Amino acid sequence: MLDSDNSLTAYHPVGTCRMGPKDDPTSVLDWELRVRGIENLRVVDGSAFPSMTSGNPHAVTLMLAERAADFILRDIKKKGCQPRASFNANDPSMTLIMSRFTRHRSKRF
């Protein structure tokens, strides 16, 4: 008998909302992480992976998020809009977060 209240998994669940070609009935997302049949909705996490990575999915998830940000910014620019921040840049906590983010993005491969 399995005691689900006290059990854990050592695995990183991925692929629950996988991306893939149109003719794949198990894929929910296209190659730009857009949910098929729903406008303006993307899934950007480990569930988008078509299959389990050979190692920890953390780094791959970060790469996926970077790529998704590029897709989103490209789509915003195509529509002739300017991206806008949804936070107060003068907030001291945001200054710390943004400085770390800027350092991370400058180390792109």
N, C-alpha and C positions, 0 to 999 in steps of 0.2 A: 504494500500500500504506500502511495506517495503522499507525503505531508506537504501540500502546496503552500501552507502558511509559513513553513520554516525552511523551504528549499530555495536554492538560488541556481542560476546558470553561470557558467564560466565563459559562455559564448557571448558574442556581440550580435544580437539579432539585426539582420539587414535584409533587404530585398522584399519588404512587405508592400512596397508601393513602387515596384521596379520600373526602370526605363527600358525601352526596347522598340523594335520596329512596329509599324502599324499592324502588320499581320500576325503579331504575337498576341494571343488572347490573354496571356498572363501579365503583360506590361500595361501599366497605367499612365506612364509618362513618356513624352517624346524625348529626343536627344538634347533638348534645351530645358529639360526638367518641367515642362508645362504639362498640367493635367489634361488629358484628352477629354474634350467635350465641355470643359469649363474655362471660360475666358479669364485671363489675369490671375491665374492661380498656379503657383509652382511649389514643388516639394523639394526642399534643400536640406536633406539629412541622410543618414545611413540607409534609410528605407528605400532610397532611390537606386541603390546599387543593384545591378542585375544578378550578382552572385556574391558570395562571401569572399573577402580579400584573404590573402594567405597569412596576413599578420593583423595586428590591431588596426581597426578602421579609422582611428583618430586622424592621422595625417591625410588619408584619402578624403575624409569628410571635410577637412579644412580646404583641400584643393577644390573639392566640389563647390563649396561655399564661395570661394574666390571666383570660380568660373561662372557660377550663377549670378554673382554681382556684376560681372562683365556683361552677361546676357541682359540683365535688367537695365543697366545703364545704357546699353546699346538701344534697347527698345524705347526707353524714355527719350533719347536723343532723336530717334527716328520720328517720333511723334511731334518733334519740335518743342518739347518741354525742357525745362531746366531741372535737374535733380535738386531736391531741397532737403534740408536736414529736418528731421522730426524731433529734434532735441534742442535744448538751450545750450549753445556752445559756451556760454559764460558760466555755466554751472561748474564748480571746481571738480566734482567727481567726473564729469564728462571730459574735462581737460586731461585728466590722468588716463582715462580710457582711450581717448583719441590719440594721445602721445604714444601709447603702447601700440595701438593699431597702425599708426603711421610708420613706426619703426619696423613692424612686422611686414607691412606691404612694401617697404623699400628694399627688403631682402628677397624679392621675388627671383625666381630662377630664370 
